[in-house]
Amino acid sequence: MKPSKYLPKIGTFDGAGFWKKAYAHQRGKLLRLVKVPDDQIKILVNKTYPELPPPLRYEIETSGIKQKDLD
């Protein structure tokens, strides 16, 4: 089956791998890039990646963010 030229390929970001290695300020930067409100960032940075809401994990993984954007 040929890939459809009408469906965009979704690039994924290794959110779980990043989250495991990142410090709180790096996690906060990632959450700001996906437009999470500041009051929620304070709560979410201390959670494990699987504890994040599934829609947020999906947004992180499909947002097109690259590791270099977070350095």
PAVO-495373 format. One line per 5 residues: for each residue x, y, z of N, C-alpha, C, CB. Coordinates in pm, 1 decimal, always signed. Glycine has a CB too. Layout:
N
X/Y/Z/X/Y/Z/X/Y/Z/X/Y/Z  ...;
END
This chain:
71
+84.4/-117.8/+0.0/+0.0/+0.0/+0.0/+89.2/+124.4/+0.0/-96.2/-0.4/+122.4  +61.0/+214.8/-88.3/+137.9/+338.4/-97.1/+91.7/+437.2/+9.6/+124.6/+400.7/-237.3  +186.7/+513.9/+65.5/+143.5/+616.8/+161.0/+63.2/+725.4/+89.8/+265.5/+679.2/+232.9  -37.5/+772.8/+156.0/-121.9/+876.3/+98.1/-48.4/+1009.5/+98.7/-255.0/+887.7/+174.8  -58.2/+1081.6/-12.5/+4.1/+1213.5/-16.6/-78.4/+1316.9/+58.6/+23.9/+1257.9/-160.6;
-198.3/+1279.0/+99.6/-286.8/+1372.6/+169.1/-275.6/+1364.4/+320.4/-429.0/+1347.7/+128.7  -223.2/+1254.7/+372.8/-208.8/+1241.7/+516.9/-67.0/+1279.1/+556.3/-242.9/+1098.2/+563.5  -52.2/+1378.9/+640.9/+83.7/+1416.7/+681.8/+143.6/+1311.2/+774.4/+82.9/+1554.3/+751.7  +272.1/+1293.3/+761.6/+341.2/+1201.6/+850.6/+360.3/+1272.9/+984.5/+478.8/+1154.9/+789.7  +324.2/+1205.2/+1090.1/+337.5/+1264.5/+1222.2/+475.4/+1230.3/+1276.8/+225.2/+1214.7/+1318.2;
+554.3/+1333.4/+1301.5/+683.6/+1312.8/+1364.7/+662.4/+1300.0/+1514.5/+781.9/+1428.6/+1331.7  +736.4/+1211.7/+1576.6/+715.8/+1193.5/+1719.3/+838.8/+1234.6/+1798.5/+680.2/+1049.1/+1749.4  +814.3/+1278.9/+1918.8/+916.8/+1320.2/+2012.9/+916.2/+1217.3/+2125.4/+891.8/+1466.7/+2066.9  +1032.7/+1172.1/+2167.2/+1042.5/+1073.5/+2275.1/+1017.2/+1143.0/+2408.5/+1182.2/+1003.5/+2274.7  +891.6/+1164.1/+2437.6/+854.5/+1234.4/+2559.9/+895.7/+1159.1/+2685.2/+706.3/+1258.6/+2562.2;
+875.7/+1028.2/+2686.7/+908.8/+948.8/+2805.5/+1059.7/+949.8/+2831.1/+858.5/+803.7/+2789.1  +1138.4/+935.0/+2726.8/+1283.5/+936.9/+2742.0/+1333.4/+1071.6/+2790.1/+1350.4/+901.4/+2611.3  +1277.9/+1178.3/+2733.1/+1316.0/+1312.6/+2774.7/+1277.1/+1335.4/+2920.5/+1249.9/+1418.4/+2684.1  +1154.9/+1299.3/+2955.7/+1100.9/+1324.8/+3089.3/+1185.8/+1255.6/+3195.8/+954.7/+1277.2/+3098.4  +1231.6/+1133.4/+3165.0/+1309.0/+1055.9/+3262.0/+1442.1/+1123.7/+3294.0/+1333.6/+914.4/+3209.2;
+1504.8/+1186.5/+3195.0/+1637.9/+1245.9/+3210.8/+1634.6/+1394.0/+3247.7/+1716.2/+1228.4/+3084.0  +1521.0/+1459.6/+3230.0/+1513.5/+1605.6/+3242.7/+1496.8/+1651.8/+3387.1/+1398.9/+1658.6/+3159.7  +1553.1/+1768.7/+3413.4/+1530.6/+1836.9/+3540.9/+1397.9/+1912.7/+3531.4/+1649.6/+1934.5/+3575.7  +1348.5/+1959.2/+3645.7/+1218.4/+2026.3/+3649.8/+1211.8/+2147.2/+3557.4/+1187.0/+2069.2/+3791.4  +1317.7/+2227.9/+3551.0/+1312.3/+2346.5/+3464.4/+1307.5/+2307.6/+3316.5/+1433.8/+2437.3/+3490.7;
+1368.7/+2193.4/+3281.0/+1361.5/+2146.8/+3142.1/+1221.9/+2093.6/+3110.4/+1467.4/+2037.4/+3116.0  +1162.3/+2025.3/+3205.7/+1025.0/+1977.7/+3187.4/+930.5/+2095.8/+3171.8/+981.3/+1889.3/+3306.1  +952.4/+2199.5/+3252.6/+870.1/+2319.9/+3244.5/+879.8/+2386.2/+3108.8/+910.2/+2417.9/+3351.9  +999.9/+2390.4/+3053.9/+1018.9/+2450.0/+2921.5/+940.5/+2372.1/+2816.3/+1168.9/+2453.9/+2884.5  +944.7/+2239.5/+2824.9/+868.6/+2155.7/+2732.2/+719.0/+2183.0/+2746.0/+898.3/+2006.5/+2757.1;
+670.5/+2189.9/+2869.4/+527.8/+2213.5/+2890.9/+485.3/+2351.1/+2841.1/+493.8/+2199.3/+3038.6  +572.4/+2450.9/+2854.4/+540.3/+2584.7/+2801.3/+529.2/+2581.3/+2648.8/+648.0/+2687.6/+2844.3  +615.7/+2501.4/+2584.7/+612.3/+2492.7/+2438.0/+481.5/+2431.5/+2386.5/+730.9/+2410.1/+2388.0  +417.8/+2348.4/+2467.2/+289.2/+2290.7/+2426.3/+171.0/+2363.8/+2490.1/+284.1/+2142.4/+2463.2  +198.6/+2487.6/+2539.1/+94.2/+2580.5/+2584.6/+19.0/+2535.8/+2709.9/-4.0/+2601.3/+2474.7;
+91.3/+2478.5/+2806.3/+29.9/+2443.6/+2934.5/+35.1/+2568.4/+3023.4/+103.5/+2320.7/+3002.8  -75.0/+2603.2/+3091.4/-75.5/+2721.0/+3179.3/+24.3/+2705.3/+3295.0/-217.1/+2745.1/+3235.0  +82.1/+2817.6/+3338.0/+185.4/+2815.2/+3441.3/+140.6/+2747.7/+3571.2/+229.5/+2955.4/+3471.0  +16.5/+2768.7/+3612.2/-28.1/+2705.9/+3736.9/-32.0/+2553.4/+3724.9/-166.7/+2758.6/+3776.0  -56.7/+2501.8/+3605.7/-56.2/+2356.9/+3582.9/+86.1/+2302.6/+3571.2/-135.4/+2322.9/+3456.4;
+177.2/+2383.2/+3516.3/+316.6/+2339.9/+3501.7/+374.8/+2306.3/+3638.1/+401.5/+2449.1/+3432.3  +346.3/+2388.6/+3738.8/+398.4/+2365.8/+3873.9/+356.1/+2230.5/+3928.2/+351.5/+2475.8/+3968.0  +239.5/+2184.7/+3890.5/+188.2/+2054.9/+3936.2/+247.2/+1941.1/+3853.3/+34.0/+2051.9/+3928.2  +253.5/+1960.0/+3722.7/+290.7/+1851.3/+3631.9/+439.4/+1817.6/+3629.9/+248.0/+1885.9/+3494.5  +527.8/+1913.9/+3657.6/+671.4/+1885.2/+3644.9/+718.2/+1778.6/+3743.1/+752.1/+2012.1/+3666.0;
+648.6/+1759.0/+3852.8/+690.2/+1660.2/+3952.0/+624.3/+1523.5/+3934.8/+660.5/+1712.0/+4088.8  +541.5/+1509.7/+3833.9/+477.1/+1381.1/+3807.0/+565.8/+1297.1/+3715.7/+337.3/+1401.6/+3743.1  +543.2/+1166.5/+3716.8/+612.4/+1080.0/+3620.8/+540.3/+1092.5/+3487.3/+616.5/+930.0/+3669.7  +607.8/+1056.3/+3380.3/+548.3/+1072.2/+3246.4/+416.1/+996.3/+3232.2/+646.6/+1024.1/+3139.5  +406.8/+870.9/+3278.8/+277.2/+800.9/+3265.6/+164.1/+864.7/+3344.5/+292.1/+658.4/+3309.9;
+196.2/+945.9/+3445.8/+92.5/+1013.0/+3523.9/+34.9/+1135.9/+3453.0/+148.3/+1053.6/+3658.4  +100.7/+1183.1/+3349.1/+48.3/+1297.7/+3274.2/-78.0/+1255.8/+3201.3/+153.9/+1352.6/+3173.8  -171.3/+1348.2/+3182.4/-294.0/+1313.6/+3109.6/-261.7/+1267.5/+2966.6/-390.5/+1434.7/+3106.1  -329.8/+1163.1/+2919.5/-302.4/+1112.8/+2784.1/-308.1/+1218.9/+2674.4/-399.6/+1004.9/+2751.3  -404.1/+1313.4/+2676.3/-402.6/+1415.0/+2569.7/-275.6/+1501.1/+2572.5/-525.6/+1505.1/+2582.1;
-223.1/+1527.7/+2691.3/-100.5/+1605.4/+2703.0/+17.9/+1525.6/+2650.4/-76.6/+1647.1/+2848.8  +25.3/+1397.8/+2682.7/+134.7/+1314.0/+2630.3/+128.3/+1308.0/+2478.2/+127.8/+1170.7/+2689.7  +8.2/+1295.5/+2423.6/-7.5/+1292.7/+2278.1/+39.6/+1425.1/+2217.3/-155.1/+1265.1/+2239.6  +4.2/+1535.9/+2279.4/+44.5/+1668.0/+2230.1/+196.5/+1681.8/+2232.0/-20.3/+1779.7/+2314.8  +259.5/+1635.9/+2339.3/+405.4/+1642.0/+2349.9/+470.3/+1559.1/+2239.3/+452.0/+1592.3/+2488.6;
+420.7/+1439.1/+2220.0/+483.0/+1346.0/+2126.2/+460.9/+1384.0/+1980.3/+430.3/+1207.4/+2150.0  +354.6/+1455.7/+1950.8/+324.0/+1489.0/+1810.6/+338.8/+1637.5/+1779.9/+183.1/+1445.3/+1776.9  +395.2/+1713.4/+1871.7/+403.2/+1858.7/+1855.0/+509.2/+1904.6/+1755.6/+430.0/+1922.1/+1986.8  +599.9/+1816.3/+1719.9/+707.5/+1855.6/+1628.0/+826.4/+1916.6/+1699.3/+655.3/+1953.3/+1526.1  +826.5/+1915.0/+1831.1/+937.4/+1966.3/+1909.6/+1058.8/+1876.4/+1890.1/+899.5/+1975.8/+2059.3;
+1171.8/+1938.6/+1878.8/+1298.5/+1866.0/+1866.2/+1378.6/+1885.5/+1993.5/+1379.6/+1914.1/+1742.1  +1468.1/+1792.4/+2021.1/+1552.1/+1802.1/+2140.6/+1629.7/+1933.1/+2144.1/+1648.9/+1684.4/+2146.8  +1674.9/+1980.1/+2027.5/+1751.5/+2104.5/+2023.8/+1668.2/+2225.8/+2066.4/+1806.5/+2126.8/+1884.0  +1534.4/+2217.0/+2054.1/+1447.5/+2325.9/+2099.0/+1447.7/+2338.6/+2250.7/+1305.3/+2304.0/+2049.2  +1487.9/+2233.4/+2319.4/+1481.8/+2230.1/+2464.5/+1616.7/+2252.0/+2530.9/+1425.1/+2099.9/+2509.2;
+1721.9/+2263.3/+2452.9/+1857.3/+2282.9/+2509.2/+1884.4/+2425.9/+2543.5/+1962.5/+2234.9/+2412.8;
END
